[in-house]
Amino acid sequence: MKLRPLHDRIIVKRLDGEEKTAGGLYIPDTAKEKPQKGEVIAVGNGKKNDEGKCAPLDVKVGDSILFGKYAGTEVKVDGEEYLMMREDDVLAVIEN
């Protein structure tokens, strides 16, 4: 199934979190926090401005992003977990 978000929403797949601490200790699955880093899977057309025209989004498919801890809504499609959020919830785009 293919998802197409509406307006200024984006769909993000979380990237795996760290397996061990800086000191070399392994973190069990039950103690791990959900990562705040992800990859953009799909983007909407953009938000409409006062004139009724769509303003394009700054993020695009394939971008690696940082987002807030409680940002977005978790959705599960075909056994995969995704986050659906507004572009405003994105804190930064990671550039290589």
C-alpha positions as a LaTeX table, in Angstrom:
\begin{tabular}{lrrr}
\hline
Residue & $x$ (\AA) & $y$ (\AA) & $z$ (\AA) \\
\hline
Met1 & 0.00 & 0.00 & 0.00 \\
Lys2 & 1.29 & 3.45 & $-0.88$ \\
Leu3 & 0.59 & 6.44 & 1.36 \\
Arg4 & 0.26 & 10.01 & 0.12 \\
Pro5 & 0.01 & 12.58 & 2.91 \\
Leu6 & $-2.17$ & 15.64 & 2.46 \\
His7 & $-1.19$ & 19.31 & 2.58 \\
Asp8 & 1.91 & 19.98 & 4.75 \\
Arg9 & 2.14 & 16.52 & 6.29 \\
Ile10 & 5.05 & 14.12 & 5.86 \\
Ile11 & 5.53 & 10.41 & 6.55 \\
Val12 & 8.72 & 9.43 & 8.35 \\
Lys13 & 10.33 & 6.07 & 9.13 \\
Arg14 & 12.32 & 6.14 & 12.36 \\
Leu15 & 15.99 & 5.23 & 12.08 \\
Asp16 & 17.38 & 2.68 & 14.53 \\
Gly17 & 18.62 & 4.06 & 17.85 \\
Glu18 & 21.98 & 3.51 & 19.47 \\
Glu19 & 22.71 & $-0.04$ & 20.67 \\
Lys20 & 25.27 & 1.01 & 23.26 \\
Thr21 & 26.28 & 4.02 & 25.30 \\
Ala22 & 29.40 & 6.13 & 24.83 \\
Gly23 & 30.98 & 4.13 & 27.66 \\
Gly24 & 30.45 & 0.86 & 25.79 \\
Leu25 & 27.48 & $-0.49$ & 27.78 \\
Tyr26 & 24.75 & $-2.21$ & 25.78 \\
Ile27 & 21.23 & $-0.86$ & 26.22 \\
Pro28 & 18.44 & $-3.46$ & 26.53 \\
Asp29 & 15.38 & $-3.02$ & 24.28 \\
Thr30 & 13.15 & $-2.24$ & 27.26 \\
Ala31 & 15.33 & 0.73 & 28.31 \\
Lys32 & 15.81 & 2.29 & 24.87 \\
Glu33 & 14.16 & 5.57 & 23.99 \\
Lys34 & 12.58 & 5.94 & 20.59 \\
Pro35 & 14.96 & 7.68 & 18.20 \\
Gln36 & 14.30 & 11.27 & 17.20 \\
Lys37 & 15.91 & 10.78 & 13.82 \\
Gly38 & 14.18 & 9.49 & 10.72 \\
Glu39 & 13.99 & 9.31 & 6.95 \\
Val40 & 11.25 & 11.03 & 4.97 \\
Ile41 & 9.22 & 8.43 & 3.04 \\
Ala42 & 6.50 & 10.66 & 1.52 \\
Val43 & 5.55 & 14.36 & 1.48 \\
Gly44 & 2.32 & 16.24 & 0.80 \\
Asn45 & 1.80 & 18.95 & $-1.81$ \\
Gly46 & 2.33 & 21.84 & 0.60 \\
Lys47 & 0.41 & 24.25 & 2.77 \\
Lys48 & $-1.97$ & 26.75 & 1.18 \\
Asn49 & $-1.20$ & 30.39 & 1.84 \\
Asp50 & $-3.66$ & 33.30 & 2.14 \\
Glu51 & $-3.88$ & 33.60 & $-1.65$ \\
Gly52 & $-4.88$ & 29.93 & $-2.01$ \\
Lys53 & $-1.60$ & 28.86 & $-3.63$ \\
Cys54 & 0.39 & 25.88 & $-2.37$ \\
Ala55 & 3.73 & 26.73 & $-0.77$ \\
Pro56 & 6.13 & 23.80 & $-1.40$ \\
Leu57 & 7.68 & 21.95 & 1.53 \\
Asp58 & 11.35 & 22.35 & 2.50 \\
Val59 & 11.83 & 18.60 & 3.07 \\
Lys60 & 11.79 & 16.02 & 0.29 \\
Val61 & 11.63 & 12.24 & 0.04 \\
Gly62 & 14.89 & 10.64 & 1.19 \\
Asp63 & 15.93 & 13.46 & 3.57 \\
Ser64 & 17.23 & 12.47 & 7.00 \\
Ile65 & 15.59 & 14.65 & 9.64 \\
Leu66 & 15.51 & 15.36 & 13.37 \\
Phe67 & 12.13 & 15.80 & 15.01 \\
Gly68 & 10.72 & 16.44 & 18.48 \\
Lys69 & 10.36 & 13.66 & 21.05 \\
Tyr70 & 6.56 & 13.71 & 20.99 \\
Ala71 & 6.09 & 14.81 & 17.37 \\
Gly72 & 3.70 & 13.12 & 15.02 \\
Thr73 & 1.20 & 10.29 & 15.13 \\
Glu74 & 2.31 & 6.68 & 14.90 \\
Val75 & 0.66 & 4.67 & 12.13 \\
Lys76 & 1.18 & 1.05 & 11.13 \\
Val77 & 0.84 & 0.06 & 7.46 \\
Asp78 & 1.57 & $-3.43$ & 6.12 \\
Gly79 & 3.40 & $-4.32$ & 9.35 \\
Glu80 & 5.72 & $-1.28$ & 9.15 \\
Glu81 & 5.59 & 1.54 & 11.71 \\
Tyr82 & 5.67 & 5.12 & 10.45 \\
Leu83 & 5.21 & 8.59 & 11.90 \\
Met84 & 2.87 & 11.07 & 10.27 \\
Met85 & 3.65 & 14.67 & 11.19 \\
Arg86 & 3.43 & 18.23 & 9.97 \\
Glu87 & 6.47 & 19.88 & 8.47 \\
Asp88 & 6.45 & 22.28 & 11.45 \\
Asp89 & 7.40 & 19.33 & 13.72 \\
Val90 & 10.71 & 18.88 & 11.86 \\
Leu91 & 13.57 & 20.50 & 13.78 \\
Ala92 & 16.37 & 20.05 & 11.22 \\
Val93 & 17.43 & 18.32 & 8.02 \\
Ile94 & 20.66 & 16.32 & 8.34 \\
Glu95 & 22.98 & 17.14 & 5.45 \\
Asn96 & 25.98 & 14.97 & 4.60 \\
\hline
\end{tabular}
